[in-house]
């Protein structure tokens, strides 16, 4: 890796962490600003295009239902292994594994496939495709 790529790698990893923490905290504006203005969030059953549409999706009621017993709920994404490949000085792809914990314990896991672009000296997600690999039988995703 070149020194510039080492620097970019650190910035990308910080950016992915900021995006993850904003998503968990439902900080819609901060989450949406992690994407380019024309960024794409490609979910399993829905594709959301554009920063403003991503913001609207994040401000809508969560797809994770609140706990049935009225107790405070949470989900916490933990980023693990991340491999970044550079396609040029302003382009990169990343595959990042994640693990989610909730009040149920280890809840679900998967990975993000991200295409990133550096715009105005800031790395942003141009396209994100999250994929879930496993869901616990006691997952908060099963509550309704």
N, C-alpha and C positions, 0 to 999 in steps of 0.2 A: 504494500500500500504506500502511496505517496503521502507526504506530510499533509497535503490538502485533503486527501481522502480520510486520513485519521481524524482530522479536525471535523470534517463533514460527518463522519460516523458518530462522533460524540454528540454533535448537534442533532442528528437524526434520532439517536437513542433518547436524548432529553425530550425531543418533540413527541415521540411516541409515548413516553411516560406522562407528559403533560396532557395529551389527548385521552389517555386511559383514565387518569385521575379526574379529569373534567367530566368524562362520561359517567363514571361511578357516582360523582357528586351531583349529577344532572345539571351541570353548569353549561347550559345550552349554547350561549354565545361563545364561551371559551372553546367548547368542543367544536362548534361549527368553524371557528377561526383556525382550527388545525388543518382545514382543507383549503385547496385553492378555490377561487371564486366559482369555478366551473367543476369542482370536485365531484366525485361519484362515490356513493356508499352503496355497494351492491350486496344486499342482504339475500338470504335464501329465497324469500318470497316477495321481495320488493326491491326496486332500485331507486335510489333517491339521488337526483342530479342537481348540483348547485349548492353553494354555501347557504343561501337563504332557505332552500328546501330542507337541507340537513338541520338547520336551526329549528325550523317549524316541526320537523319530526321529533327532535329532541325535547321540544317544549310540550308536545302532546303527551297524554298519559302514557306511562311506561308500559312496555309490552310484558314486563314482569309484574304480575299482580301483587298487591300488598298482602301481607300475611293474613290468613283467614281469622286468626285469633286476636287480631288488633295489636299484637306486639310490634315494636319497631322492627323493621326489616332492613337488610342491607345486602348488597352484592359488592364484592371487591375483586377486581381483576388484577392478577399478578402476572406481569410479563416475565417470560423466562428466556429461553434460547432465541436469539435474533441473528439472522444472517442477512447481511446487506451486500448487494452487488451494485457497483457503479456502472452506468451506461454512458457516462460523460461527466463533465464537471458540475452539471446542473440536473442530473437525472440519476435515480437509484431505484432499485426494487428491494423490498425487504420481506422476509418470511419470519414472523414472530409468533412463538407459541405462547399461549396464555392459559391460566388456571383461575377459576373463579371460586371464591369461598363465599358462604352465606351462613345464616344461623343454622342451616342444615349440615354444615361442614364443607367438605370438598363437594362443590355443586355441579360444575360442568367444566369442560376444557375444549380447546381447539387452537386455531391459529389464524393470524391475519396475513393476507397477501396484500402488500401495499406497493403502489407505484408512487414515488415521491419526486417532487420538482423543487429546485431552489429558485425562488422568485424574490427579488429585492433582498438578497442575502438572508433569506429565511427558508428553511426546508418545510414544505407543506405536503399533505397527502393529496395527490391528484386522483387516486382511485384506491379504494379499500374494499376488499372482499373477505369478510370474516367467515370462518367455517367452524362449526361445532363438531367435535369428534366423539364426545361422550357426555351423557347427562345422567346424573345420579337419580335413582328412583325416588329419593326424597328431595329433589331439587325444587327450588322456589319456582322454577319454570312450570312445574306441574300443578301449582296451586291456582285455583280459580273459584 
